[in-house]
Amino acid sequence: MTTFPVDETPDTAPTDIVTARTGPLADARAQLAKAAEILDLDDGMHQMLATSRREINVTIPLRRDDGTVELFSGYRVQHNVSRGPGKGGLRYSKHVDLDEVRALAMLMTWKCAVVELPYGGAKGGVTIDARSYSPGELERVTRRYTSEIMPMIGPERDIPAPDLGTDERTMAWIMDTYSVNKGYTIPAVVTGKPLEIGGSLGRPTATSAGVVHTLAAAIAERGLRTKDASVAIQGFGKVGSHAAWILHEQGARVVGVSDEFGGLFRAEGLNIPAVFKHVERTGSVVDFPEAQAISNTELLALEVDVLVPAAVEGVLDDSTARTVRARWVVEGANGPTTAAGDKILADAGVVVVPDILANAGGVVVSYFEWVQANQAYWWTLPEIEEKLADRMRKGYADVANLAQRQDLSLRDAALCIGVRRVAEAHEIRGLYP
Ligand code: GLU
């Protein structure tokens, strides 16, 4: 049995495995290595699952509004397509690189398998700070990127969705570019679209709703109810802000929130609707008057029942993880805990609800959107909410049962379920030729 501890990569591994020693890809591979060991996967299967199935790297020239031309790197990675088409978001951020996209694509594979969606895992990215460009410039970048990755995507091949820095409007441009090139309208090529062109009710808040379902299930195991819980949330974007809203509505005390500019603390609980209004006005949670200003590092260390990291990868590392005083960490973001951070939290007895389960609500409703588009028949919001709640409850129960039966962390249990389902699909299909 070979495992892939980050520093002892076997000589036989494909080159790209050898290169990634730190960062999100190294962490994702370390997680896979642990699952491969528990599942006793053979070396060949392990290597196959540690490596992307297909990758495309494109250069996107943009004519800026002032007439100058700027180039960007773009990527689409299909980590695995054995259980169905690739599925995963498209990220616009200045931190995007190929290894990050590979890591995120791998997480999508396990995530889709954990909640039993008939998909593989994929991810895309463009190295661009979207906030520094006009809507027209972003539209041109998106259309050119779509045109470059066109051979790889499609409703039966690989279906993008929003992620950091992209939104409904980005998905509308992708759908339009793809459809115009094919000659007819193909709504199922992306999910997370506006309702007017085949989006699903409930999609914009689905990831956050899923986070709240898994949070409730996790704390219920120790007799705590959402309405009695105190929560701190890092990140006030699509996931964090709506999670704060739903938790506040359900009576939880959201005592801390933050965005990239800083954070807020109020021991009695923040007035989340008022924070939303402040963000609408100013673009940030910072300077909200009815709270104490704190830093992001201080937010992670708040004494709360639940900490929800809902921003970017790697925020709970070997130094910040030591400061965590929450009893539960519910990972709204993808990969917020490094391998070292995970070990520190486990040793301290903090229960971590892993990203591939906790934030799966987004891709679950993406799946519902794709099903609705394929059958051209639209479901009501209560139907979607109920189906999402069922999936999340079932996903949590499967993971928690395995964790209990085999004395595993929730992360290892979720990975084992995801990895096993994918490995089984490989085995049943067999190798071609
Ligand atoms: N970007 C989201 C995620 O990381 C959603 C992906 C999707 O819906 O395909 O899970």
Boltz pocket constraint, residues with backbone or C-beta under 6 A from the ligand:
constraints:
  - pocket:
      binder: B
      contacts: [[A, 87], [A, 88], [A, 89], [A, 90], [A, 159], [A, 160], [A, 161], [A, 162], [A, 163], [A, 164], [A, 191], [A, 334], [A, 359], [A, 360], [A, 362], [A, 363], [A, 364], [A, 366]]
      max_distance: 6.0
